[in-house]
Amino acid sequence: MEIVILAVVIALVAVAAVSGLVVSGRKKKQLPPTPPSAPTITAPPAEPHVGEEAETPRDEPRRTIEEVDLPVAEAPPAEAPVTEAPAPPAPAAPEIEVPEPTAGRLVRLRARLSRSQNSLGKGLLTLLSREHLDEDTWEEIEDTLLTADVGVKPTQELVDRLRERVRVLGTRTPDELRTLLREELLKLIGTEADRSVRTEGGADTPGVVMVVGVNGTGKTTTTGKLARVLVADGRSVVLGAADTFRAAAADQLQTWGERVGARTVRGPEGGDPASIAFDAVKEGIAEGADVVLIDTAGRLHTKTGLMDELGKVKRVVEKHGPLDEVLLVLDATTGQNGLVQARVFAEVVNITGIVLTKLDGTAKGGIVIAVQRELGVPVKLVGLGEGADDLAPFEPEAFVDALIGS
């Protein structure tokens, strides 16, 4: 029995083996031909993320960072040294000028005054030299004086005195007539008045001069020229630009000051003139300056509010001490209109002296007589041109000599 079972098992095994071979053969027939072997491609190792350490193949020992041969970075090409552009030169400080001494300029101004003014004197001498001085001649003499802006009352006084002296004199030589006319003109102008510009000040305060006048008369220019006169006389000066209503007035005054080494105290355009004037005097005291010159606004003199403001400037400045001088600048060519201006300013501030500008180029030198009569104050300075040193003290004798050509 056992033999039979063993035989059956062997037979089954043999059948299974044959079947496997058949199935295997069939599968081989159904498989496609094997393609040629391709080279094995190994993917590159993934780059480590930030914070992870890169893996090193296990068959290679790990190397420290000192042992790793890193590629040497090429040195950047040497750059040329950067040369900074030279800074623009700072603007040079204005060269300080040495003004012409007063004595020297007076000689030159006398000659200029003589050339521009002696038509008045020559006209009077020609009329007085006539053989017969009838009423028509005396009327011509009056017209000549009025045309020269001597004024009605001074003209009448002068004619009356001339008539009397000519009648007494009888015969009249040219030299006698010239002497006669010179004496009478000097009487009208006056030779006794103090014509010096007061700039002495007190023991601890500088002399303070306020300059007033209508725009267009040369007020700011006169202030600058007066600074030159004072510097030429050895005085130290501080300028106060209190004309804040005229464009560039402060710049103009500062330019005048820089030319002679005088400092200018100024404020914003349209600022308070009284405040600037106050500060200018304050700075003058602090610096120990000899003189403070204050240029004021010169707007229309017919506007009451503006004139009141000028009075305010005067009152504020006087908190430091009394004003030593208030100079009214008048244009000699304006004639009788200048007298109107003089009256209005005199009502607001106490005018102590007159500056006549543009006295050259006009035969109307008689305004000197008229304005003195109107205000009762002397002409102290005269301007005879546009030059920086064309401002000089007024000398009655030199003025009359220029008028009559002596």
JOMO-V894547 format. One record per residue. N is the residue number from 1. OMEGA is omega in whole degrees, 0 to 359 (* if undefined). Layout:
BEGIN
[[N OMEGA] [N OMEGA]]
END
This chain:
BEGIN
[[1 179] [2 181] [3 181] [4 181] [5 181] [6 181] [7 179] [8 181] [9 181] [10 181] [11 180] [12 179] [13 182] [14 179] [15 180] [16 181] [17 180] [18 180] [19 180] [20 181] [21 182] [22 181] [23 180] [24 180] [25 180] [26 181] [27 180] [28 179] [29 183] [30 182] [31 177] [32 179] [33 183] [34 181] [35 179] [36 184] [37 178] [38 180] [39 181] [40 180] [41 181] [42 180] [43 179] [44 180] [45 180] [46 178] [47 182] [48 174] [49 179] [50 180] [51 179] [52 180] [53 179] [54 181] [55 177] [56 179] [57 186] [58 181] [59 176] [60 179] [61 176] [62 179] [63 178] [64 183] [65 178] [66 184] [67 183] [68 178] [69 179] [70 177] [71 181] [72 180] [73 180] [74 179] [75 179] [76 180] [77 182] [78 179] [79 178] [80 180] [81 182] [82 179] [83 181] [84 178] [85 181] [86 180] [87 179] [88 182] [89 178] [90 180] [91 182] [92 178] [93 181] [94 181] [95 181] [96 182] [97 174] [98 183] [99 179] [100 179] [101 183] [102 183] [103 181] [104 183] [105 181] [106 179] [107 181] [108 183] [109 177] [110 180] [111 180] [112 179] [113 180] [114 181] [115 187] [116 189] [117 192] [118 174] [119 177] [120 181] [121 180] [122 179] [123 180] [124 181] [125 179] [126 180] [127 182] [128 182] [129 179] [130 183] [131 180] [132 178] [133 179] [134 183] [135 179] [136 180] [137 179] [138 175] [139 176] [140 178] [141 178] [142 180] [143 179] [144 180] [145 179] [146 178] [147 179] [148 177] [149 176] [150 181] [151 186] [152 183] [153 177] [154 179] [155 180] [156 178] [157 182] [158 181] [159 180] [160 181] [161 178] [162 179] [163 182] [164 184] [165 177] [166 179] [167 180] [168 184] [169 182] [170 178] [171 186] [172 173] [173 179] [174 180] [175 179] [176 179] [177 179] [178 178] [179 179] [180 182] [181 180] [182 181] [183 183] [184 177] [185 179] [186 177] [187 180] [188 183] [189 180] [190 181] [191 184] [192 185] [193 176] [194 184] [195 177] [196 176] [197 184] [198 182] [199 186] [200 181] [201 180] [202 181] [203 183] [204 182] [205 178] [206 170] [207 183] [208 180] [209 177] [210 182] [211 182] [212 179] [213 181] [214 175] [215 180] [216 179] [217 183] [218 185] [219 181] [220 178] [221 178] [222 178] [223 178] [224 179] [225 178] [226 176] [227 179] [228 179] [229 182] [230 179] [231 178] [232 178] [233 176] [234 181] [235 174] [236 191] [237 168] [238 180] [239 176] [240 183] [241 183] [242 173] [243 185] [244 185] [245 177] [246 182] [247 175] [248 178] [249 180] [250 178] [251 180] [252 181] [253 180] [254 178] [255 176] [256 181] [257 182] [258 183] [259 180] [260 177] [261 178] [262 181] [263 180] [264 174] [265 184] [266 179] [267 181] [268 178] [269 183] [270 180] [271 183] [272 181] [273 182] [274 180] [275 180] [276 178] [277 178] [278 180] [279 181] [280 179] [281 178] [282 179] [283 178] [284 177] [285 182] [286 182] [287 183] [288 180] [289 178] [290 186] [291 171] [292 178] [293 183] [294 176] [295 185] [296 179] [297 182] [298 181] [299 186] [300 184] [301 182] [302 182] [303 187] [304 182] [305 181] [306 177] [307 175] [308 179] [309 177] [310 176] [311 178] [312 178] [313 181] [314 182] [315 181] [316 179] [317 183] [318 173] [319 176] [320 185] [321 183] [322 172] [323 180] [324 184] [325 171] [326 184] [327 176] [328 179] [329 179] [330 175] [331 184] [332 182] [333 183] [334 174] [335 184] [336 177] [337 176] [338 178] [339 176] [340 178] [341 182] [342 181] [343 182] [344 180] [345 181] [346 178] [347 184] [348 181] [349 182] [350 181] [351 180] [352 181] [353 183] [354 172] [355 178] [356 179] [357 177] [358 179] [359 175] [360 177] [361 178] [362 177] [363 185] [364 180] [365 180] [366 178] [367 177] [368 181] [369 186] [370 185] [371 176] [372 178] [373 184] [374 186] [375 184] [376 177] [377 186] [378 166] [379 184] [380 182] [381 176] [382 176] [383 186] [384 179] [385 182] [386 181] [387 183] [388 182] [389 180] [390 174] [391 185] [392 174] [393 180] [394 178] [395 183] [396 182] [397 180] [398 180] [399 180] [400 178] [401 178] [402 182] [403 186] [404 176] [405 179] [406 *]]
END
